[in-house]
Amino acid sequence: METTPLGAMGESVSRLRLGTMYFGSKLDRETSSDLLDRYYGAGGRFLDTATVYAT
């Protein structure tokens, strides 16, 4: 998975972010864990943890 630099500290994050708004609420624990495992396994390193989005 492609990455992009995050700030000037030498850290980088994946360009593809995973939204987690429904993890643990509308998605059960097993499904949430499976999605996180798949994302991480594919090289994902950037989670969107917002609980509310603008409409």
Backbone atoms as SQL, in Angstrom:
CREATE TABLE atoms (id INTEGER PRIMARY KEY, chain TEXT, resi INTEGER, resn TEXT, atom TEXT, x REAL, y REAL, z REAL);
INSERT INTO atoms VALUES
  (1, 'A', 1, 'MET', 'N', 0.856, -1.172, 0.000),
  (2, 'A', 1, 'MET', 'CA', 0.000, 0.000, 0.000),
  (3, 'A', 1, 'MET', 'C', 0.904, 1.238, 0.000),
  (4, 'A', 2, 'GLU', 'N', 0.545, 2.221, -0.797),
  (5, 'A', 2, 'GLU', 'CA', 1.323, 3.456, -0.852),
  (6, 'A', 2, 'GLU', 'C', 1.245, 4.207, 0.470),
  (7, 'A', 3, 'THR', 'N', 2.335, 4.884, 0.813),
  (8, 'A', 3, 'THR', 'CA', 2.367, 5.700, 2.023),
  (9, 'A', 3, 'THR', 'C', 2.717, 7.134, 1.654),
  (10, 'A', 4, 'THR', 'N', 2.466, 8.006, 2.602),
  (11, 'A', 4, 'THR', 'CA', 2.792, 9.420, 2.435),
  (12, 'A', 4, 'THR', 'C', 3.390, 9.922, 3.744),
  (13, 'A', 5, 'PRO', 'N', 4.353, 10.848, 3.694),
  (14, 'A', 5, 'PRO', 'CA', 4.967, 11.365, 4.924),
  (15, 'A', 5, 'PRO', 'C', 3.936, 12.082, 5.802),
  (16, 'A', 6, 'LEU', 'N', 4.127, 11.961, 7.089),
  (17, 'A', 6, 'LEU', 'CA', 3.265, 12.643, 8.059),
  (18, 'A', 6, 'LEU', 'C', 4.148, 13.580, 8.877),
  (19, 'A', 7, 'GLY', 'N', 4.107, 14.852, 8.558),
  (20, 'A', 7, 'GLY', 'CA', 4.942, 15.823, 9.254),
  (21, 'A', 7, 'GLY', 'C', 6.411, 15.677, 8.892),
  (22, 'A', 8, 'ALA', 'N', 7.275, 16.231, 9.730),
  (23, 'A', 8, 'ALA', 'CA', 8.714, 16.247, 9.454),
  (24, 'A', 8, 'ALA', 'C', 9.496, 15.286, 10.340),
  (25, 'A', 9, 'MET', 'N', 8.813, 14.393, 11.036),
  (26, 'A', 9, 'MET', 'CA', 9.488, 13.491, 11.982),
  (27, 'A', 9, 'MET', 'C', 9.930, 12.168, 11.359),
  (28, 'A', 10, 'GLY', 'N', 9.676, 11.991, 10.056),
  (29, 'A', 10, 'GLY', 'CA', 10.080, 10.757, 9.405),
  (30, 'A', 10, 'GLY', 'C', 9.027, 9.658, 9.447),
  (31, 'A', 11, 'GLU', 'N', 7.880, 9.939, 10.025),
  (32, 'A', 11, 'GLU', 'CA', 6.796, 8.957, 10.052),
  (33, 'A', 11, 'GLU', 'C', 6.020, 9.009, 8.746),
  (34, 'A', 12, 'SER', 'N', 5.423, 7.900, 8.390),
  (35, 'A', 12, 'SER', 'CA', 4.563, 7.890, 7.198),
  (36, 'A', 12, 'SER', 'C', 3.312, 7.078, 7.507),
  (37, 'A', 13, 'VAL', 'N', 2.265, 7.384, 6.761),
  (38, 'A', 13, 'VAL', 'CA', 0.988, 6.691, 6.933),
  (39, 'A', 13, 'VAL', 'C', 0.505, 6.220, 5.568),
  (40, 'A', 14, 'SER', 'N', -0.371, 5.238, 5.582),
  (41, 'A', 14, 'SER', 'CA', -0.931, 4.752, 4.326),
  (42, 'A', 14, 'SER', 'C', -1.840, 5.815, 3.732),
  (43, 'A', 15, 'ARG', 'N', -1.889, 5.861, 2.405),
  (44, 'A', 15, 'ARG', 'CA', -2.756, 6.830, 1.736),
  (45, 'A', 15, 'ARG', 'C', -4.219, 6.435, 1.858),
  (46, 'A', 16, 'LEU', 'N', -4.476, 5.166, 1.973),
  (47, 'A', 16, 'LEU', 'CA', -5.839, 4.679, 2.131),
  (48, 'A', 16, 'LEU', 'C', -6.154, 4.608, 3.622),
  (49, 'A', 17, 'ARG', 'N', -7.149, 5.373, 4.051),
  (50, 'A', 17, 'ARG', 'CA', -7.532, 5.397, 5.469),
  (51, 'A', 17, 'ARG', 'C', -8.740, 4.505, 5.689),
  (52, 'A', 18, 'LEU', 'N', -8.853, 3.982, 6.896),
  (53, 'A', 18, 'LEU', 'CA', -9.988, 3.133, 7.250),
  (54, 'A', 18, 'LEU', 'C', -10.872, 3.874, 8.239),
  (55, 'A', 19, 'GLY', 'N', -12.118, 4.117, 7.856),
  (56, 'A', 19, 'GLY', 'CA', -13.080, 4.751, 8.752),
  (57, 'A', 19, 'GLY', 'C', -13.602, 3.740, 9.763),
  (58, 'A', 20, 'THR', 'N', -13.589, 4.103, 11.028),
  (59, 'A', 20, 'THR', 'CA', -13.973, 3.166, 12.098),
  (60, 'A', 20, 'THR', 'C', -15.205, 3.619, 12.871),
  (61, 'A', 21, 'MET', 'N', -15.974, 4.542, 12.316),
  (62, 'A', 21, 'MET', 'CA', -17.100, 5.127, 13.031),
  (63, 'A', 21, 'MET', 'C', -18.068, 4.078, 13.598),
  (64, 'A', 22, 'TYR', 'N', -18.327, 3.028, 12.856),
  (65, 'A', 22, 'TYR', 'CA', -19.321, 2.044, 13.306),
  (66, 'A', 22, 'TYR', 'C', -18.724, 0.833, 14.026),
  (67, 'A', 23, 'PHE', 'N', -17.408, 0.825, 14.206),
  (68, 'A', 23, 'PHE', 'CA', -16.780, -0.303, 14.893),
  (69, 'A', 23, 'PHE', 'C', -17.250, -0.326, 16.349),
  (70, 'A', 24, 'GLY', 'N', -17.774, -1.449, 16.762),
  (71, 'A', 24, 'GLY', 'CA', -18.224, -1.588, 18.140),
  (72, 'A', 24, 'GLY', 'C', -19.637, -1.084, 18.392),
  (73, 'A', 25, 'SER', 'N', -20.265, -0.485, 17.393),
  (74, 'A', 25, 'SER', 'CA', -21.655, -0.042, 17.576),
  (75, 'A', 25, 'SER', 'C', -22.538, -0.765, 16.557),
  (76, 'A', 26, 'LYS', 'N', -22.508, -0.352, 15.300),
  (77, 'A', 26, 'LYS', 'CA', -23.303, -1.025, 14.273),
  (78, 'A', 26, 'LYS', 'C', -22.621, -2.286, 13.761),
  (79, 'A', 27, 'LEU', 'N', -21.307, -2.371, 13.920),
  (80, 'A', 27, 'LEU', 'CA', -20.564, -3.584, 13.556),
  (81, 'A', 27, 'LEU', 'C', -20.188, -4.321, 14.833),
  (82, 'A', 28, 'ASP', 'N', -20.376, -5.633, 14.827),
  (83, 'A', 28, 'ASP', 'CA', -20.016, -6.394, 16.023),
  (84, 'A', 28, 'ASP', 'C', -18.504, -6.484, 16.167),
  (85, 'A', 29, 'ARG', 'N', -18.070, -6.932, 17.309),
  (86, 'A', 29, 'ARG', 'CA', -16.643, -6.995, 17.643),
  (87, 'A', 29, 'ARG', 'C', -15.871, -7.876, 16.665),
  (88, 'A', 30, 'GLU', 'N', -16.425, -9.029, 16.320),
  (89, 'A', 30, 'GLU', 'CA', -15.739, -9.960, 15.424),
  (90, 'A', 30, 'GLU', 'C', -15.533, -9.344, 14.033),
  (91, 'A', 31, 'THR', 'N', -16.556, -8.724, 13.494),
  (92, 'A', 31, 'THR', 'CA', -16.456, -8.093, 12.178),
  (93, 'A', 31, 'THR', 'C', -15.477, -6.928, 12.214),
  (94, 'A', 32, 'SER', 'N', -15.548, -6.116, 13.262),
  (95, 'A', 32, 'SER', 'CA', -14.636, -4.985, 13.413),
  (96, 'A', 32, 'SER', 'C', -13.191, -5.456, 13.469),
  (97, 'A', 33, 'SER', 'N', -12.933, -6.482, 14.252),
  (98, 'A', 33, 'SER', 'CA', -11.577, -7.032, 14.365),
  (99, 'A', 33, 'SER', 'C', -11.088, -7.596, 13.045),
  (100, 'A', 34, 'ASP', 'N', -11.974, -8.281, 12.324),
  (101, 'A', 34, 'ASP', 'CA', -11.607, -8.848, 11.029),
  (102, 'A', 34, 'ASP', 'C', -11.233, -7.741, 10.040),
  (103, 'A', 35, 'LEU', 'N', -12.013, -6.680, 9.994),
  (104, 'A', 35, 'LEU', 'CA', -11.711, -5.566, 9.094),
  (105, 'A', 35, 'LEU', 'C', -10.384, -4.901, 9.449),
  (106, 'A', 36, 'LEU', 'N', -10.138, -4.695, 10.734),
  (107, 'A', 36, 'LEU', 'CA', -8.866, -4.108, 11.164),
  (108, 'A', 36, 'LEU', 'C', -7.693, -5.005, 10.791),
  (109, 'A', 37, 'ASP', 'N', -7.836, -6.305, 11.002),
  (110, 'A', 37, 'ASP', 'CA', -6.771, -7.251, 10.659),
  (111, 'A', 37, 'ASP', 'C', -6.477, -7.233, 9.165),
  (112, 'A', 38, 'ARG', 'N', -7.522, -7.204, 8.356),
  (113, 'A', 38, 'ARG', 'CA', -7.338, -7.179, 6.894),
  (114, 'A', 38, 'ARG', 'C', -6.658, -5.892, 6.447),
  (115, 'A', 39, 'TYR', 'N', -7.096, -4.780, 6.999),
  (116, 'A', 39, 'TYR', 'CA', -6.515, -3.479, 6.659),
  (117, 'A', 39, 'TYR', 'C', -5.035, -3.443, 7.033),
  (118, 'A', 40, 'TYR', 'N', -4.723, -3.862, 8.233),
  (119, 'A', 40, 'TYR', 'CA', -3.331, -3.870, 8.699),
  (120, 'A', 40, 'TYR', 'C', -2.487, -4.829, 7.861),
  (121, 'A', 41, 'GLY', 'N', -3.048, -5.987, 7.557),
  (122, 'A', 41, 'GLY', 'CA', -2.343, -6.966, 6.741),
  (123, 'A', 41, 'GLY', 'C', -2.031, -6.469, 5.340),
  (124, 'A', 42, 'ALA', 'N', -2.864, -5.575, 4.835),
  (125, 'A', 42, 'ALA', 'CA', -2.661, -4.997, 3.500),
  (126, 'A', 42, 'ALA', 'C', -1.715, -3.798, 3.536),
  (127, 'A', 43, 'GLY', 'N', -1.252, -3.436, 4.735),
  (128, 'A', 43, 'GLY', 'CA', -0.321, -2.317, 4.863),
  (129, 'A', 43, 'GLY', 'C', -0.944, -1.034, 5.361),
  (130, 'A', 44, 'GLY', 'N', -2.220, -1.064, 5.741),
  (131, 'A', 44, 'GLY', 'CA', -2.910, 0.126, 6.230),
  (132, 'A', 44, 'GLY', 'C', -2.379, 0.569, 7.578),
  (133, 'A', 45, 'ARG', 'N', -2.147, 1.887, 7.704),
  (134, 'A', 45, 'ARG', 'CA', -1.615, 2.435, 8.945),
  (135, 'A', 45, 'ARG', 'C', -2.223, 3.787, 9.308),
  (136, 'A', 46, 'PHE', 'N', -3.475, 4.037, 8.881),
  (137, 'A', 46, 'PHE', 'CA', -4.095, 5.333, 9.161),
  (138, 'A', 46, 'PHE', 'C', -5.580, 5.103, 9.400),
  (139, 'A', 47, 'LEU', 'N', -6.032, 5.296, 10.634),
  (140, 'A', 47, 'LEU', 'CA', -7.433, 5.078, 11.001),
  (141, 'A', 47, 'LEU', 'C', -8.140, 6.415, 11.199),
  (142, 'A', 48, 'ASP', 'N', -9.326, 6.521, 10.661),
  (143, 'A', 48, 'ASP', 'CA', -10.193, 7.673, 10.852),
  (144, 'A', 48, 'ASP', 'C', -11.139, 7.316, 11.985),
  (145, 'A', 49, 'THR', 'N', -10.985, 7.964, 13.128),
  (146, 'A', 49, 'THR', 'CA', -11.774, 7.598, 14.310),
  (147, 'A', 49, 'THR', 'C', -12.884, 8.605, 14.627),
  (148, 'A', 50, 'ALA', 'N', -13.236, 9.447, 13.668),
  (149, 'A', 50, 'ALA', 'CA', -14.310, 10.422, 13.892),
  (150, 'A', 50, 'ALA', 'C', -15.616, 9.697, 14.197),
  (151, 'A', 51, 'THR', 'N', -16.415, 10.258, 15.066),
  (152, 'A', 51, 'THR', 'CA', -17.704, 9.670, 15.405),
  (153, 'A', 51, 'THR', 'C', -18.864, 10.424, 14.780),
  (154, 'A', 52, 'VAL', 'N', -18.590, 11.578, 14.193),
  (155, 'A', 52, 'VAL', 'CA', -19.620, 12.388, 13.559),
  (156, 'A', 52, 'VAL', 'C', -19.026, 13.012, 12.302),
  (157, 'A', 53, 'TYR', 'N', -19.785, 12.997, 11.239),
  (158, 'A', 53, 'TYR', 'CA', -19.356, 13.599, 9.985),
  (159, 'A', 53, 'TYR', 'C', -20.326, 14.703, 9.597),
  (160, 'A', 54, 'ALA', 'N', -19.835, 15.727, 8.918),
  (161, 'A', 54, 'ALA', 'CA', -20.697, 16.817, 8.466),
  (162, 'A', 54, 'ALA', 'C', -21.709, 16.282, 7.452),
  (163, 'A', 55, 'THR', 'N', -22.894, 16.862, 7.458),
  (164, 'A', 55, 'THR', 'CA', -23.921, 16.428, 6.506),
  (165, 'A', 55, 'THR', 'C', -24.140, 17.456, 5.435);
